Amino acid sequence: ASFTISLHKVDNTTVMIKLRPSVPQSCQISIKNVFRSDLKIKPGENVTFTFTCKTPEKYFIMEIQKNIDCVSGPCPFGDVHLYPPGLPHLNRTYIWDVKASTKAGLELKFSTPWLRQIEPGETCPDSISYNINSCIDEATVNIGTFCRNGSVSRVKLLGGVVMSLHLPWHSLLTTSGFNIANRASIKRLCIIESTLKGESSITLMSPNYPLGFPEDELMTWQFVIPSNMRASVFFHNYSLSNCERKEERVEYYIPGSPSNPEVFKLSDSQPANIAGSFNMSLQGCDQDAQNPGILRLLFQVVVQPPQVDENVTHVVDLSKEKNLTVTIHLEGWPRQIPLMSEPICLICKDPRTCDRALTLASGAVYRISFLCKDLSQLRITAEKGIGCMDIRWCQRKIYSLSVPKAITRLPIQLHKFIWKLLATDLINIEITSPSLKLQQRVPEQWCNTSYSYSIVSATPETELNVGVFCPGGSIEKIQLRNNITISLKTFGKGFINESIPQDLKMSFVPHIKDECTFTVSPNPKAKVYLQTPNWRYGLPPYVSISWFIIVPGKQTARLGFSKDRMGIACETGHAYVNIKEEAPGAEETVRREDELLPQPRDMHHNFWLNVSNCKPVDKTQLTLQFWVTFADKQIDLGIILAVVAGAGVLMAIGLTVCCVKKKKKKTQNPMVGVYNANVNTQMPGRKGLFGKGRQNNDSHVYAVIDDAVVYGDLLKESNGSVAPEVDVYRPFDGPIGSLPPSPPPFSFRKDIKRSSNTEVEPSPVMDTDQDTYTFAHQKSGQSKDDGNANEKDKGDTSMPLLENKKQDGFVE
């Protein structure tokens, strides 16, 4: 097909057809059998041509430029037409170059659906775009690139303008979509008017973005908004130049404001919740010639209807808190930022200061409100610091690690509460949960609560992830050596109700030997799983962890490991597992990394389990998991039979003794004094210790029995071959006191010395009572069972035995 382009000279329009960049020359333009790769048609020319290919749009582009001189003559104001007609279907660009004086202003007014500014490099959905450049003297400033379907309704410029319209080859657009009008000087670089009729969000940029805004220039954005809507401004990307004079700033003119214009720095939080229309201006400065820097700005304006509860304020009282920050933000912040086109939730600390995220510091009372249809999009993240530099000031203080009620009362879901616990090297941290206790989250023992605690112990060199814990377990106490970060993370809305019985507490304690020590008091009916910290990456080299398991008195614990071996190879040193019960004479079970772990065993007393790591070879990790169950103590049938048999033997011995006693009663030999174990024989320390006087108690009386009963069997042997036992050790079978909880069995560690048991010295006996002890002597001819004789002798018990012997004529 052939094309004819006829240009009138008065139109001052030029048409150029040229090859697209980086496209092979596979198609040409033919004019009267003359082939060429480009074509330029000047004003007043009439040219007919054809293409040598069927798809010229793949190889050629077209530019149509119209020059308009508004300096030397009148301007053709009004609608701008796409001229000339009948052009071939190529990707084409219409350019209107308007020359005008800087004393006058030009206005580009766009027809609906208006324009939307885009960032450099961004493309429009329909491939139709507008580009506006302002020309002042020899300088050209790129006002911006725009797509259709937006809110930019007018652009006013100082001086000349170069307006471009880019159309794809298949576009059927027949009108330019704008007109040009003459206006008085606007005394600034440009004015961009944006009309927003309903709930919407727009993004705008400073001229030349992302390059620098012209030096010491001023421009304005006018926002036309219904009075029943609310607008908020957010700066998303900006940079400042190096100013020699003046200061870069943003000025707002808000109708009805008592302080117009309101001046803000670019680093300030910008106004929000503005009712109706307003203007915003960007003012540059005189830049440093040697190092000018760049002033640029990308910002967002959000328009939304007023919320039903916009006048409802929530009091957040942090006046009594210390080292606490509370941030209210959108879900996913700051990693996930919602699209600028989406309606957003705003948090306001006063009617005009609103933002997507609001941070509140301790020591003040805040009254906040929300501009948000759905508060479920918002979350709370808080962080509190607790430190101790001198153990004398904080050793006895217990800190509650619970979420303040000022946070839980807000209608916002708590996402995370972080406690950072800091102390010096010689001060350690103890975490307790006295009533709820903690459950370690392991694959076999998952948390089903709405929140959990993540505990991390850190030094400048290493980080130990102690684990994830939730309430309702068996761990009463965790002692840690380094600085600690505890993060409470919620998983649902039920946390507000469940947070009432929080009982997590912490305190600072003196230095401990292990990196971490757990005190576990399991529920007798539950099976408890415990595992070493840093489960994902393995226990760090040379780290020692201990568990103290409390076994109830009437229970027996069964301890087992989830695998047969530790599963590591040591490059330096050895890894050990040590188990020891807290019982007199209990043996310590020790296993090395190259040995099998102990088989499941019963533990009858409280016991320690310690795991210490070596320096493993590459690609090996020490991860160990064990479990503990409980059962009621069972009495062994063999023990019962032994007790019954022993009782029978004792009864037989008792009957034998009774028979011998009756048989020997008739032939009694001289009596000997034997110590009576049934009376108090201890030397009194103070007289007040005796309930009765010496005349009325038996503390000085020895019972007298027949020596025939004692030595009867020996007297039968005439040759005296059977001798009594002398100095024979009898083991003590009575009850003994339980030992205090000993430290974990660390015999394998070089830096720990075993503590020796110290014996308690007996207290000296006070010799305050000098009365002598006497034997109760039975006179000849008197029977032991003679009650009258006993009563007769009752008054003589205070006389020493030797004196009685002399009176009765006995001589030893």
ZIQUI-V142457 format. One record per backbone hydrogen bond with DSSP energy under -1.0 kcal/mol. NH is the residue of the N-H (numbers start at 1). CO is the residue of the C=O. Records with the same first field share a line. If there is no record, write none. Layout:
NH: CO, CO
//
This chain:
3: 49
5: 47
7: 45
12: 9
14: 65
15: 41
16: 63
17: 39
18: 61
20: 59
23: 20
26: 24
29: 36
30: 50
31: 34
34: 31
36: 29
39: 17
41: 15
45: 42
47: 5
49: 3
50: 30
52: 28
58: 55
59: 56
60: 56
61: 18
62: 91
63: 16
64: 93
65: 14
66: 95
67: 12
68: 97
70: 99
77: 75
78: 180
80: 178
90: 88
92: 167
93: 62
94: 165
95: 64
96: 163
97: 66
98: 161
99: 68
104: 101
105: 183
106: 157
107: 181
108: 155
109: 179
110: 153
111: 177
114: 111
115: 152
116: 147
118: 145
122: 119
127: 124
129: 166
130: 146
131: 164
132: 144
133: 162
134: 141
135: 160
136: 139
139: 136
141: 134
143: 132
144: 132
146: 130
147: 116
149: 114
150: 113
151: 115
152: 115
153: 193
154: 193
155: 108
156: 191
157: 106
158: 189
159: 104
160: 135
161: 98
162: 133
163: 96
164: 131
165: 94
166: 129
167: 92
171: 168
176: 80
179: 109
180: 78
181: 107
183: 105
189: 218
191: 156
192: 220
193: 154
194: 222
195: 151
196: 224
200: 303
202: 301
204: 299
206: 297
208: 142
209: 206
211: 208
213: 295
216: 285
217: 214
219: 282
220: 190
221: 280
222: 192
223: 278
224: 194
229: 226
230: 304
231: 274
232: 302
233: 271
234: 300
236: 298
237: 298
239: 296
242: 292
244: 286
245: 286
249: 283
250: 264
251: 281
252: 262
253: 279
257: 254
262: 252
264: 250
268: 265
272: 352
274: 231
276: 229
278: 223
279: 253
280: 221
281: 251
282: 219
283: 249
284: 217
286: 245
288: 242
296: 239
298: 237
299: 204
300: 234
301: 202
302: 232
303: 200
304: 230
310: 307
312: 309
314: 368
316: 366
318: 364
325: 383
326: 360
327: 381
328: 358
329: 379
331: 377
333: 330
336: 332
342: 339
346: 371
347: 355
348: 369
349: 353
353: 350
355: 347
358: 328
360: 326
362: 324
363: 318
366: 316
368: 314
369: 348
371: 346
377: 374
378: 375
379: 329
380: 413
381: 327
382: 416
383: 325
384: 418
385: 323
386: 420
388: 422
393: 390
395: 391
399: 506
401: 504
407: 404
408: 404
409: 405
410: 407
415: 380
416: 380
417: 488
418: 382
419: 486
420: 384
421: 484
422: 386
427: 424
428: 509
429: 480
430: 507
431: 478
432: 505
433: 476
438: 475
439: 470
441: 468
442: 445
445: 442
452: 489
453: 469
454: 487
455: 467
456: 485
457: 464
458: 483
459: 462
464: 457
466: 455, 464
467: 455
469: 453
470: 439
472: 437
474: 438
475: 438
476: 519
477: 519
478: 431
479: 517
480: 429
481: 515
483: 458
484: 421
485: 456
486: 419
487: 454
488: 417
489: 452
490: 415
491: 450
496: 493
498: 494
499: 495
502: 499
505: 432
506: 399
507: 430
509: 428
515: 544
516: 544
517: 479
518: 546
519: 477
520: 548
521: 474
526: 523
528: 628
530: 626
532: 624
534: 465
538: 534
539: 622
543: 540
545: 611
546: 516
547: 609
548: 518
549: 607
550: 520
555: 552
556: 631
557: 603
558: 629
559: 601
560: 627
562: 625
571: 615
572: 615
576: 612
577: 591
578: 610
579: 589
580: 608
582: 606
583: 581
586: 583
589: 579
591: 577
593: 575
595: 592
597: 564
601: 559
603: 557
607: 549
608: 580
609: 547
610: 578
611: 545
612: 576
613: 543
615: 572
617: 569
620: 617
626: 530
627: 560
628: 528
629: 558
631: 556
633: 554
640: 636
641: 637
642: 638
643: 639
644: 640
645: 641
646: 642
647: 643
648: 644
649: 645
650: 646
651: 647
652: 648
653: 649
654: 650
655: 651
656: 652
657: 653
658: 654
659: 655
660: 656
661: 657
662: 658
663: 659
664: 660
672: 705
674: 703
679: 676
689: 686
690: 687
701: 698
705: 672
710: 706
711: 707
712: 708
715: 711
716: 712
746: 744
749: 746
768: 766
774: 700
776: 702
782: 779
786: 783
790: 786
791: 787
792: 788
793: 789
796: 793
799: 796
804: 800
805: 801
806: 802
807: 803
808: 804
810: 805
//
